[in-house]
Amino acid sequence: MSQSPMPRPPASESAHAGPGSAGPASARPAAARPALLSFLGGVRTVTGSKFLVESDHARILVDCGLFQGVADLRRRNWRMLPCDASDIHAVVVTHAHLDHCGYLPRLVRHGFRGPVLTSAATARPAEIVLRDSARLQMEAAEHANRHGWSKHRPARPLYDDDDVDHTVKFFDPVPVGSEVEIMAGTRLRLHHGGHILGSAWAHLTLEDGHTLAVSGDLGRPGHPLLLPPEPFTGADVLLMESTYGDRHHDDEGARHGFASVITRALSRGGTVVIPAFAIDRTEVVLHDLHRVLPDPRNAVVIVGFAAAGTRARDLVDGARALKMFGEYVPVRAEVADVPHFSAHADAGQIIDWLRAAPAPHTTYLVHGEESASETLRERIGAELGWTAVVPRSGEAVLVR
């Protein structure tokens, strides 16, 4: 936009003013221009979700994820955003997975000082995830410097413990289901997302009256521990995740395959390792993989989505050796791909979630590899008659 947002007011006047604090429509500028939505990550890939919403008076970043997987994506974590971090008034985080919150300490290091708005049940695990991420990066940098396997001299972490200490001070939990005012005329409501503990989809009402919904990662109905996602109620513009946009979860087949591989491994005296995209210490899994992989008695079971460029994806694709900490480890263990344990909705479940709502002006398919996003785009058009688009990284569009 040609005009930059106004500087963020002092903390006593800015951001989250509490539940139910939204001002009347008459308080909005009469001639507010349409907001600009920029796709800074999480498009044609399942990592690095970042969506910047800019209006005349506010800059809001929805999700602030870390890029993972192939080297070209990981290098993007070191780039500066197209706007100053200090000019972002608030960040909305849908849930605590690293690809949705893992860039926050880097944003704070670069000068972000606004509130991080998320559910209370997300704020606590997000702190754990960020501390774990910092520790892993610090340990990896130290290991690379000690053993000389990085091309960087010296290798450095993207962020460290101190950055996380600063970041968690900006967490500002908001109640799910209640509307809060972020800035004058810009309001947020979170709805249960059913993906992991605390996950939500977000609904923003902008100062010109237009609305934007962001699905985050949508959960599946029938989860044994979580409530199903709250129904989509409509918006002018929707950002819809498409991780499993070209797949169907076969629950019975998954259970059978899972039981079979465990039975085979135990019958030959082996060990079963289940690497998981989860909230825990990843280096423990890496250590065990380094010991489980060369032994043909053992089994590695991939139970969720394996993103391109990750070791899990390499195993699923049949790699006979994996590079870990500067050396190659032979893969002789049995590898089983059982992705249907994923907490992501599959294509049919996404369509069902959308079906009852009025059609948005445009639905943008994000957080999915290109083939999955394109497949879901075609299905939304064919079954719902909606206009769906797969955006490109860095693209900007008007919210109308």
Sequence and secondary structure as in RCSB ss.txt:
>XXXX:A:sequence
MSQSPMPRPPASESAHAGPGSAGPASARPAAARPALLSFLGGVRTVTGSKFLVESDHARILVDCGLFQGVADLRR
RNWRMLPCDASDIHAVVVTHAHLDHCGYLPRLVRHGFRGPVLTSAATARPAEIVLRDSARLQMEAAEHANRHGWS
KHRPARPLYDDDDVDHTVKFFDPVPVGSEVEIMAGTRLRLHHGGHILGSAWAHLTLEDGHTLAVSGDLGRPGHPL
LLPPEPFTGADVLLMESTYGDRHHDDEGARHGFASVITRALSRGGTVVIPAFAIDRTEVVLHDLHRVLPDPRNAV
VIVGFAAAGTRARDLVDGARALKMFGEYVPVRAEVADVPHFSAHADAGQIIDWLRAAPAPHTTYLVHGEESASET
LRERIGAELGWTAVVPRSGEAVLVR
>XXXX:A:secstr
  S       TTTSS   BT    GGGS TT   EEEEEEESSSSSS  EEEEE SS EEEEEE    SSHHHHH
GGGS  SS GGG  EEE   SSHHHHTTHHHHHHTT  S EEE HHHHHHHHHHHHHHHHHHHHHHHHHHHHT S
SSSS   SS HHHHHHHHTTEEE  TTSEEEEETTEEEEEEE  SSTT EEEEEE TTS EEEE  S   TT SS
S         SEEEEE TBTT    HHHHHHHHHHHHHHHHHTT  EE   SSSS HHHHHHHHHHHTT TT EE
EE S   TTSHHHHHHTT SEEEETTEEEE  SEEEE GGG SS BHHHHHHHHHTS   SEEEEESS HHHHHH
HHHHHHHHH   EE   TT EEEE 
